[in-house]
């Protein structure tokens, strides 16, 4: 019985044939090329100093804002300030930053945790055709102040952001690769 089964298997293996389909090959090539052309790239880098981490992010323009994101992190920028952050502390913690006159109100999971007073933003022209927007902010306690800044290249596209998103953590940095 073993000889019969072995003989049948050998017969099937040695007599099987391969069919080449030019149509199938064309469709595979078309799909693979199309997927590789449309795949977005993570072309921004997020630095989180307190974790000593560098994370690559996508930048998505949506209406009048830019969303920097990956599978876990969302950072929303509108009118030259970051107003919402998800996923940099813990996946479920949301930071909202409300701009109220010259003040930033920091909320963590809908609870206000701090208020910082800031000066008006200033535009500084740099020698290489770039410009940056800076905003000096003060803290009401002994922590001192900080400077939010956005650097624009000569085509007026953002290339670097340094911004305070949580009062108890160092500033985050976003840079175009």
BALOBA-1460 file (C-alpha; in Angstrom, 3 decimals):
// residues 177
<rec num="1" residu="x" x="0.000" y="0.000" z="0.000"/>
<rec num="2" residu="x" x="2.872" y="2.354" z="0.847"/>
<rec num="3" residu="x" x="4.414" y="1.615" z="-2.566"/>
<rec num="4" residu="x" x="1.203" y="2.508" z="-4.348"/>
<rec num="5" residu="x" x="0.796" y="5.829" z="-2.515"/>
<rec num="6" residu="x" x="4.466" y="6.657" z="-3.073"/>
<rec num="7" residu="x" x="4.173" y="5.864" z="-6.759"/>
<rec num="8" residu="x" x="1.061" y="8.029" z="-7.117"/>
<rec num="9" residu="x" x="2.783" y="10.965" z="-5.346"/>
<rec num="10" residu="x" x="5.886" y="10.641" z="-7.526"/>
<rec num="11" residu="x" x="3.694" y="10.509" z="-10.631"/>
<rec num="12" residu="x" x="1.755" y="13.640" z="-9.608"/>
<rec num="13" residu="x" x="4.886" y="15.604" z="-8.722"/>
<rec num="14" residu="x" x="6.823" y="14.707" z="-11.856"/>
<rec num="15" residu="x" x="3.962" y="15.225" z="-14.283"/>
<rec num="16" residu="x" x="2.608" y="18.474" z="-12.911"/>
<rec num="17" residu="x" x="3.054" y="21.488" z="-15.131"/>
<rec num="18" residu="x" x="3.459" y="25.192" z="-14.640"/>
<rec num="19" residu="x" x="1.199" y="27.631" z="-16.433"/>
<rec num="20" residu="x" x="2.424" y="31.116" z="-17.173"/>
<rec num="21" residu="x" x="-0.223" y="33.771" z="-17.445"/>
<rec num="22" residu="x" x="0.857" y="36.993" z="-19.066"/>
<rec num="23" residu="x" x="-2.365" y="38.659" z="-17.953"/>
<rec num="24" residu="x" x="-1.768" y="37.662" z="-14.323"/>
<rec num="25" residu="x" x="1.848" y="38.828" z="-14.495"/>
<rec num="26" residu="x" x="0.720" y="42.181" z="-15.921"/>
<rec num="27" residu="x" x="-1.900" y="42.659" z="-13.185"/>
<rec num="28" residu="x" x="0.613" y="41.777" z="-10.439"/>
<rec num="29" residu="x" x="3.132" y="44.246" z="-11.848"/>
<rec num="30" residu="x" x="0.477" y="46.960" z="-12.143"/>
<rec num="31" residu="x" x="-0.735" y="46.499" z="-8.543"/>
<rec num="32" residu="x" x="2.779" y="46.328" z="-7.036"/>
<rec num="33" residu="x" x="3.961" y="49.453" z="-8.889"/>
<rec num="34" residu="x" x="0.811" y="51.351" z="-8.010"/>
<rec num="35" residu="x" x="1.109" y="50.480" z="-4.290"/>
<rec num="36" residu="x" x="4.752" y="51.560" z="-4.152"/>
<rec num="37" residu="x" x="4.006" y="54.893" z="-5.858"/>
<rec num="38" residu="x" x="1.120" y="55.887" z="-3.587"/>
<rec num="39" residu="x" x="2.559" y="54.882" z="-0.241"/>
<rec num="40" residu="x" x="3.050" y="57.975" z="1.948"/>
<rec num="41" residu="x" x="6.318" y="58.491" z="3.780"/>
<rec num="42" residu="x" x="6.946" y="59.481" z="7.360"/>
<rec num="43" residu="x" x="8.857" y="62.654" z="6.583"/>
<rec num="44" residu="x" x="8.792" y="64.410" z="9.963"/>
<rec num="45" residu="x" x="10.708" y="63.607" z="13.138"/>
<rec num="46" residu="x" x="9.332" y="64.143" z="16.646"/>
<rec num="47" residu="x" x="11.820" y="64.453" z="19.516"/>
<rec num="48" residu="x" x="10.560" y="63.694" z="23.015"/>
<rec num="49" residu="x" x="13.444" y="64.643" z="25.332"/>
<rec num="50" residu="x" x="11.962" y="63.095" z="28.491"/>
<rec num="51" residu="x" x="11.843" y="59.670" z="26.820"/>
<rec num="52" residu="x" x="15.065" y="60.158" z="24.850"/>
<rec num="53" residu="x" x="13.059" y="59.101" z="21.794"/>
<rec num="54" residu="x" x="12.876" y="60.116" z="18.159"/>
<rec num="55" residu="x" x="9.667" y="59.120" z="16.355"/>
<rec num="56" residu="x" x="8.955" y="59.418" z="12.642"/>
<rec num="57" residu="x" x="5.577" y="60.937" z="11.746"/>
<rec num="58" residu="x" x="3.415" y="61.700" z="8.728"/>
<rec num="59" residu="x" x="2.333" y="65.294" z="8.102"/>
<rec num="60" residu="x" x="-1.188" y="65.672" z="6.738"/>
<rec num="61" residu="x" x="-2.644" y="68.972" z="5.565"/>
<rec num="62" residu="x" x="-6.326" y="69.075" z="6.447"/>
<rec num="63" residu="x" x="-8.261" y="72.230" z="5.638"/>
<rec num="64" residu="x" x="-6.560" y="74.997" z="7.652"/>
<rec num="65" residu="x" x="-4.422" y="72.802" z="9.902"/>
<rec num="66" residu="x" x="-1.567" y="70.310" z="9.836"/>
<rec num="67" residu="x" x="-1.810" y="66.989" z="11.648"/>
<rec num="68" residu="x" x="1.429" y="65.202" z="12.548"/>
<rec num="69" residu="x" x="0.676" y="61.554" z="13.215"/>
<rec num="70" residu="x" x="1.612" y="57.920" z="13.298"/>
<rec num="71" residu="x" x="-0.228" y="54.875" z="14.577"/>
<rec num="72" residu="x" x="-0.334" y="56.199" z="18.185"/>
<rec num="73" residu="x" x="0.404" y="59.941" z="18.146"/>
<rec num="74" residu="x" x="-1.631" y="62.914" z="16.886"/>
<rec num="75" residu="x" x="-0.361" y="66.511" z="17.035"/>
<rec num="76" residu="x" x="-2.600" y="69.262" z="15.641"/>
<rec num="77" residu="x" x="-1.188" y="72.627" z="14.469"/>
<rec num="78" residu="x" x="-3.381" y="75.555" z="13.470"/>
<rec num="79" residu="x" x="-2.689" y="79.284" z="13.242"/>
<rec num="80" residu="x" x="0.963" y="78.704" z="14.150"/>
<rec num="81" residu="x" x="0.366" y="76.963" z="17.459"/>
<rec num="82" residu="x" x="-0.147" y="73.383" z="18.598"/>
<rec num="83" residu="x" x="-3.604" y="73.090" z="20.109"/>
<rec num="84" residu="x" x="-4.148" y="69.342" z="20.618"/>
<rec num="85" residu="x" x="-1.834" y="66.392" z="21.338"/>
<rec num="86" residu="x" x="-2.683" y="62.711" z="21.765"/>
<rec num="87" residu="x" x="-0.376" y="59.826" z="22.568"/>
<rec num="88" residu="x" x="2.901" y="61.392" z="23.701"/>
<rec num="89" residu="x" x="2.386" y="60.774" z="27.416"/>
<rec num="90" residu="x" x="0.184" y="57.705" z="27.345"/>
<rec num="91" residu="x" x="-1.973" y="56.516" z="24.484"/>
<rec num="92" residu="x" x="-5.232" y="57.641" z="26.061"/>
<rec num="93" residu="x" x="-4.134" y="61.019" z="27.487"/>
<rec num="94" residu="x" x="-5.194" y="64.101" z="25.574"/>
<rec num="95" residu="x" x="-3.559" y="67.506" z="25.936"/>
<rec num="96" residu="x" x="-5.546" y="70.549" z="24.820"/>
<rec num="97" residu="x" x="-3.955" y="73.966" z="24.631"/>
<rec num="98" residu="x" x="-6.416" y="76.844" z="24.425"/>
<rec num="99" residu="x" x="-5.123" y="80.223" z="23.330"/>
<rec num="100" residu="x" x="-6.969" y="82.952" z="25.191"/>
<rec num="101" residu="x" x="-5.695" y="86.452" z="24.408"/>
<rec num="102" residu="x" x="-2.019" y="86.217" z="25.453"/>
<rec num="103" residu="x" x="-2.494" y="83.161" z="27.639"/>
<rec num="104" residu="x" x="-2.199" y="79.455" z="26.963"/>
<rec num="105" residu="x" x="-4.483" y="77.260" z="29.056"/>
<rec num="106" residu="x" x="-3.176" y="73.698" z="29.350"/>
<rec num="107" residu="x" x="-5.773" y="70.959" z="29.848"/>
<rec num="108" residu="x" x="-5.006" y="67.301" z="30.432"/>
<rec num="109" residu="x" x="-8.010" y="65.042" z="29.800"/>
<rec num="110" residu="x" x="-10.352" y="68.078" z="30.013"/>
<rec num="111" residu="x" x="-8.926" y="69.291" z="33.374"/>
<rec num="112" residu="x" x="-6.997" y="72.565" z="33.433"/>
<rec num="113" residu="x" x="-3.504" y="71.973" z="34.798"/>
<rec num="114" residu="x" x="-1.743" y="75.286" z="34.054"/>
<rec num="115" residu="x" x="-1.927" y="78.738" z="32.539"/>
<rec num="116" residu="x" x="1.045" y="80.454" z="30.904"/>
<rec num="117" residu="x" x="1.234" y="84.054" z="29.854"/>
<rec num="118" residu="x" x="2.878" y="84.758" z="26.467"/>
<rec num="119" residu="x" x="3.962" y="87.813" z="24.524"/>
<rec num="120" residu="x" x="2.725" y="88.551" z="21.028"/>
<rec num="121" residu="x" x="4.399" y="86.467" z="18.337"/>
<rec num="122" residu="x" x="7.252" y="88.068" z="16.417"/>
<rec num="123" residu="x" x="8.410" y="87.306" z="12.875"/>
<rec num="124" residu="x" x="12.183" y="87.307" z="12.433"/>
<rec num="125" residu="x" x="13.766" y="87.267" z="8.968"/>
<rec num="126" residu="x" x="16.927" y="85.171" z="8.768"/>
<rec num="127" residu="x" x="19.899" y="85.730" z="6.445"/>
<rec num="128" residu="x" x="19.369" y="82.568" z="4.391"/>
<rec num="129" residu="x" x="15.867" y="83.565" z="3.216"/>
<rec num="130" residu="x" x="14.184" y="81.699" z="6.017"/>
<rec num="131" residu="x" x="12.037" y="83.248" z="8.698"/>
<rec num="132" residu="x" x="10.839" y="82.176" z="12.085"/>
<rec num="133" residu="x" x="7.968" y="83.025" z="14.344"/>
<rec num="134" residu="x" x="8.913" y="83.223" z="17.996"/>
<rec num="135" residu="x" x="6.784" y="83.679" z="21.069"/>
<rec num="136" residu="x" x="8.228" y="84.188" z="24.543"/>
<rec num="137" residu="x" x="6.163" y="82.744" z="27.342"/>
<rec num="138" residu="x" x="6.463" y="83.055" z="31.096"/>
<rec num="139" residu="x" x="5.494" y="80.704" z="33.851"/>
<rec num="140" residu="x" x="3.978" y="82.015" z="37.063"/>
<rec num="141" residu="x" x="6.278" y="79.979" z="39.324"/>
<rec num="142" residu="x" x="10.055" y="79.528" z="39.542"/>
<rec num="143" residu="x" x="10.346" y="77.370" z="36.396"/>
<rec num="144" residu="x" x="11.312" y="80.330" z="34.227"/>
<rec num="145" residu="x" x="10.241" y="81.026" z="30.696"/>
<rec num="146" residu="x" x="10.460" y="79.380" z="27.302"/>
<rec num="147" residu="x" x="10.197" y="80.293" z="23.632"/>
<rec num="148" residu="x" x="7.847" y="78.608" z="21.169"/>
<rec num="149" residu="x" x="9.148" y="78.838" z="17.623"/>
<rec num="150" residu="x" x="8.310" y="77.812" z="14.074"/>
<rec num="151" residu="x" x="10.933" y="78.039" z="11.316"/>
<rec num="152" residu="x" x="9.836" y="78.472" z="7.697"/>
<rec num="153" residu="x" x="12.084" y="77.787" z="4.705"/>
<rec num="154" residu="x" x="12.553" y="80.177" z="1.774"/>
<rec num="155" residu="x" x="9.350" y="78.770" z="0.163"/>
<rec num="156" residu="x" x="7.385" y="79.596" z="3.334"/>
<rec num="157" residu="x" x="6.961" y="75.920" z="4.248"/>
<rec num="158" residu="x" x="7.407" y="74.822" z="7.853"/>
<rec num="159" residu="x" x="10.654" y="72.969" z="8.468"/>
<rec num="160" residu="x" x="11.014" y="73.040" z="12.268"/>
<rec num="161" residu="x" x="8.716" y="73.498" z="15.275"/>
<rec num="162" residu="x" x="9.682" y="73.793" z="18.926"/>
<rec num="163" residu="x" x="6.691" y="74.065" z="21.223"/>
<rec num="164" residu="x" x="5.657" y="73.614" z="24.860"/>
<rec num="165" residu="x" x="2.726" y="71.186" z="24.932"/>
<rec num="166" residu="x" x="2.704" y="70.239" z="28.625"/>
<rec num="167" residu="x" x="3.768" y="72.465" z="31.542"/>
<rec num="168" residu="x" x="5.586" y="69.655" z="33.380"/>
<rec num="169" residu="x" x="7.585" y="68.307" z="30.426"/>
<rec num="170" residu="x" x="10.319" y="69.716" z="28.193"/>
<rec num="171" residu="x" x="9.374" y="71.210" z="24.854"/>
<rec num="172" residu="x" x="8.752" y="68.901" z="21.908"/>
<rec num="173" residu="x" x="10.515" y="69.374" z="18.586"/>
<rec num="174" residu="x" x="9.196" y="68.519" z="15.148"/>
<rec num="175" residu="x" x="11.593" y="68.647" z="12.190"/>
<rec num="176" residu="x" x="11.158" y="67.943" z="8.522"/>
<rec num="177" residu="x" x="13.507" y="65.172" z="7.363"/>
